[in-house]
Amino acid sequence: MMEERNFVFDKTRCNILIVDDSKTINKLLTKEFNKKNYTTFSAFSLKETREIINKQNIDYLILDINLPDGKGYELFEDLKNTNTKIFILTSQKDSVNRELSFKKGIIDFIIKDTLLYKKIEQIIEMIEKVEKNKNETILVVDDSYVIQEQLKDLLENKNYNVLLASNEKEALDLIIKNPPDLMLLDIELKKGNGIVFLQRNNNLIISELKIPVIIIGSTIDIFTTRDSYKAGAVDIIKKPFLIEEMNLKIDLWIDYKRKQKELSHSTQLLNAYKDAVDERLIVSKTDLDGIITYVNKQFCILSGFSKNELIGKNHNITRHPDTPIELFKVIWDTIKNKKTTWMGKIKNRKKDGSYYWVDTLIKPILDKDGNIEEFIALKNDITQQEDVKEYFKIKLKGSEKNLNHSIRLAKEYENAIDISNILLRTNIDGKINYVNNKFVELTKFTKKELIGADYRIFKHPQIQDEIFENLKSLILDKEIFNGILKNKSKFGKTYWINITIVPIKDDNNKTIEYMWIINDLTELFNLNEEIQSTQKEIIYKMGEIGETRSKETGNHVKRVAEYSRLLALLWGMDKKEANNLLIASPMHDIGKVGIPDSILKKTGKLTEDEFEIMKEHSLIGYNILKDSKRDILKAAAIVAKEHHEKWDGTGYPFGLKGENIHIYGRITAIADVFDALGSERCYKEAWEDEKIFGLFQKEKAKHFDPNLIDLFFKNINSFIEIRNKYKD
């Protein structure tokens, strides 16, 4: 079965071009799209539009028909081989051109009127649906190649994934392997009948997989219509298609299927929540009269009653004699009369007559009219905590005048805490005066080695001294400090802890020592580091793919990565972002996977046409990476797209200029060229350093960012050290 993909739509990376010669309407459209965080461009004529689409990747075009220098329809040819999707927004009600526009592949034909805001909302809603369509698959079953291609073009224009089958066997194989979200099924198959096929496989297609099926055919009559619906079809479309009708019906049933999936997911999620609650909490439900209608396994284990002994009985069956009846009156008034949630502690009775304490939440469940249908109670067993509290309460009550006895009881309480926590105490100078066994087990130091030692004994070498020095002042400022630290054990092993440091004060409110309560997070951090390391390795290997295809070495990738990070740090980029660029920059040439070997590995000079093909690797790489939601891959997409742009605007693919080029692209450009010139390639010898430096000075403020070039030359020795470290 096809793996479900999560839909993530980054509106900021969606470019919308608004073409309308009315400045008022253009401005209004721009304003509304910007409110939704889309990136917008404006044009008022065919000429301006062509200038923009030649320089900029446009995802959606909002196009007026009547423009000062021609008809908007003229742009259809310009955009024929692009992925740009078109909305017609016009005041011209032209049914002929409307149908022709749909045949050309527009998304919608919208008439301007007084409700223009509603039309804009309609376009925005449609864009989001089209983007969501990337997660939807449609199977076309038709033995006509012409019809297959017509439908494939129509559906792919709206971002649907399209599967094609020419006969029943191909269709069934695809349904089993990759169940589609919608099926378009022709009646008149050369080797069978679509309706008979649907009848024969109804259990699989309709009952099990719940695939909506639209019957298509040229011989639709009352009998085929009846048989189609009886076989399980949801709709019928007659050939030749009216494109707008086809679009509407497909979108309708895809929306239906999408809601089905959302409902199924919500149901699964709800059941998962229910299972989690049932596993961890004590759960019961009663009707309006307090009669038990449901108890979970945990309730039975704790109370000692079986389900049969509880279901149908009043909830008072578990009331302990020590619990006053007045409390239940308060509970009942809260949940039944006030229709609000009650929370509190209750002492209940077990079947054998013993007791247990539960921290309880009771909530009325209301119907759509606000009437109570039932009550649900969620409980936690707190018997042990209450017993401890009661024990110390009794003990302390009888020893108020006995200081030594009180101290002993405090120590007993401390011992009770010791059992379930990792603990240490320090004096106000940071000297350790107490550790429990769990702390010894974590750090591998002996108690003898720890007592009297400075708390920094377990400081990790990578952690700055200032962090530990500031802990004391932080505690003084905040009273209680909570944070995460990276430490080392006696034998140098790294571990991570979550610490809460609480000042212990005397009767005069003076701090006499600090209590450290610790949770070991090492396993969690190790898992996270393993995941991150795996991701980095995968990304690094992807970067090498483009280079190895052109017979570059892996060390080229490493050098470019290290140069990029160094230059980023020198520029003032923070360490985290610079490290992201370190990982992302090796993927600058990933687009070379799409360049033919005949061009990529050519030893001689490329022809003009060959060079144009070679330049495509920037956009190929960008298109591979652009849809990722990961920061590193987002950075890699920018690098792939812009590392061949030049400061003076003469680069490719978009001719960006100056600071319009992203800093990632400007940095990687210097790193890539520096290493490429100094490396032997299939088409050239390695340059001497003086020749490279001369070129860099010449291309300052032309090819390269002048400020970055200055930083490069000021730190040239550091770059040469990297080159020497990662020699081929």
Secondary structure, DSSP 8 states (H G I E B T S, - for coil): ----------GGG-EEEEE-S-HHHHHHHHHHHHHTT-EEEEESSHHHHHHHHHHS--SEEEE-SEETTEEGGGHHHHTTTS--EEEEEES---HHHHHHHHHHT-SEEEE--TTHHHHHHHHHHHHHHHHHGGG-EEEEE-S-HHHHHHHHHHHHHTT-EEEEESSHHHHHHHHHHS--SEEEEESEETTEEHHHHHHHTHIIIIIIS---EEEEES---HHHHHHHHHHT-SEEEESS--HHHHHHHHHHHHHHHHHHHHHHHHHHHHHHHHHHHHHHSEEEEE-TTSBEEEE-HHHHHHH---HHHHTTSBGGGGB-TTS-HHHHHHHHIIIIIS---EEEEEEEE-TTS-EEEEEEEEEEEE-TTS-EEEEEEEEEE-HHHHHHHHHHHHHHHTTTT-HHHHHHHHHHHHHHHHHHSEEEEEETTSBEEEE-HHHHHHH---HHHHTTSBGGGGB-TTS-HHHHHHHHHHHHHHSSEEEEEEEE-TTS-EEEEEEEEEEEE-TTS-EEEEEEEEEE-HHHHHHHHHHHHHHHHHHHHHHHHHHHHTT--HHHHHHHHHHHHHHHHHHT--HHHHHHHHHHGGGTTGGGGGS-HHHHT-SS---HHHHHHHHTHHHHHHHHHTT--SHHHHHHHHHHHHTT--TTS--SSS---GGGS-HHHHHHHHHHHHHHHTS-BTTB----HHHHHHHHHHHBTTTB-HHHHHHHHHTHHHHHHHHHHT--
